[in-house]
């Protein structure tokens, strides 16, 4: 018995394969620097949401649009690579967790710079 659900195992596999397909098979000029951060597959394995992180903020929407336009090609490539009865329908979305993490980092950095050196000395004793 596997320690976790089949949908989780399939999610990991799809994330790796989609990242490889985007890196080596898709040749759109409008796609920015993309990182596949995760995949979530429904329990019935019929739908998959692929989460992306795009380096430049101004390229995000264009990249997601182009990848959603290419999803039939990506699904076909997955069909050739995976030994599954049914290949899930794919939807690409921007990973909001990465943006949230960046926001927290900037808030922590501003808190650190606003702190005076006198405050640091008081906390030592």
C-alpha positions as MATLAB code, in Angstrom:
seq = 'XXXXXXXXXXXXXXXXXXXXXXXXXXXXXXXXXXXXXXXXXXXXXXXXXXXXXXXXXXXXXXXXXXXXXXXXXXXXXXXXXXXXXXXXXXXXXXXXXXXXXXXXXXXXXXXXXXXXXXXXXXXXX';
ca = [
       0.000    0.000    0.000;
       1.309    3.441   -0.903;
       1.490    6.035    1.879;
      -0.481    8.637   -0.066;
      -3.288    8.841   -2.598;
      -2.904    8.023   -6.263;
      -3.959   11.545   -7.265;
      -1.000   12.970   -5.312;
       1.435   10.598   -7.023;
      -0.046   11.433  -10.431;
       0.174   15.170   -9.605;
       3.907   14.890   -8.962;
       4.446   12.951  -12.172;
       2.398   15.383  -14.256;
       4.234   18.370  -12.754;
       7.601   16.891  -13.767;
       6.472   15.942  -17.269;
       4.739   19.257  -17.989;
       7.843   21.160  -16.854;
       9.941   19.066  -19.234;
       7.497   19.584  -22.104;
       7.433   23.359  -21.585;
      11.208   23.533  -21.386;
      12.084   21.367  -24.368;
       9.062   21.076  -26.669;
       7.225   24.415  -26.705;
       8.866   27.063  -28.865;
       6.642   30.144  -28.385;
       8.456   33.460  -28.290;
       5.708   34.934  -26.090;
       6.299   32.530  -23.222;
       8.416   34.036  -20.467;
      10.733   32.248  -18.057;
       8.345   29.729  -16.473;
       8.694   27.476  -13.454;
       6.100   24.773  -12.881;
       5.584   25.027   -9.122;
       2.906   22.405   -8.673;
       0.047   20.368  -10.015;
      -3.244   19.395   -8.480;
      -5.140   16.473   -9.936;
      -8.754   15.739   -9.037;
      -9.407   12.458   -7.181;
     -11.002   10.947  -10.309;
      -7.868   11.907  -12.346;
      -9.978   13.736  -14.946;
      -8.776   17.328  -14.328;
      -5.357   18.768  -13.580;
      -4.491   22.318  -12.590;
      -0.867   23.220  -13.282;
       0.504   26.080  -11.170;
       3.146   28.340  -12.693;
       5.525   31.026  -11.603;
       6.665   33.522  -14.246;
       9.799   35.589  -13.683;
       8.560   38.915  -15.090;
       5.239   40.276  -13.854;
       4.336   41.815  -17.228;
       4.631   38.412  -18.985;
       2.361   36.442  -16.650;
      -0.983   36.773  -18.398;
       0.506   36.359  -21.861;
       2.384   33.230  -20.775;
      -0.661   31.630  -19.153;
      -2.766   32.439  -22.217;
      -0.219   30.887  -24.608;
       0.140   27.772  -22.467;
      -3.634   27.369  -22.241;
      -3.735   27.655  -26.046;
      -1.078   24.900  -26.242;
      -2.750   22.552  -23.774;
      -3.932   20.128  -26.472;
      -0.317   19.693  -27.614;
       0.821   19.261  -23.997;
      -1.946   16.739  -23.325;
      -0.865   14.781  -26.412;
       2.739   14.746  -25.212;
       1.592   13.562  -21.787;
      -0.369   10.793  -23.477;
       2.806    9.559  -25.179;
       4.857    9.746  -21.981;
       2.471    8.425  -19.336;
       0.984    4.970  -19.131;
      -2.473    6.058  -18.010;
      -5.899    5.042  -19.212;
      -7.083    8.645  -19.248;
      -4.957   11.802  -19.511;
      -6.462   14.637  -17.441;
      -7.801   17.881  -18.888;
      -5.197   20.582  -18.164;
      -5.681   24.148  -16.929;
      -2.758   26.505  -16.302;
      -2.877   29.066  -13.484;
      -0.442   31.427  -11.805;
       0.701   30.178   -8.402;
      -0.497   32.786   -5.917;
       1.572   31.260   -3.098;
       4.786   32.485   -4.734;
       3.417   36.029   -4.917;
       2.284   35.830   -1.302;
       5.761   34.660   -0.264;
       7.377   37.587   -2.092;
       5.010   39.995   -0.353;
       5.891   38.542    3.069;
       9.621   38.777    2.262;
       9.348   42.458    1.341;
       7.347   43.178    4.493;
       9.964   41.432    6.620;
      12.751   43.321    4.867;
      11.057   46.679    5.500;
      10.532   45.758    9.154;
      14.206   44.851    9.457;
      15.402   48.147    7.932;
      13.000   50.215   10.052;
      14.372   48.714   13.228;
      16.989   50.885   14.894;
      20.358   49.568   16.147;
      19.402   50.660   19.700;
      16.509   48.180   19.649;
      18.926   45.357   18.792;
      21.156   46.137   21.781;
      18.193   46.201   24.176;
      17.073   42.718   23.073;
      20.445   41.164   23.903;
      20.049   41.604   27.679;
];
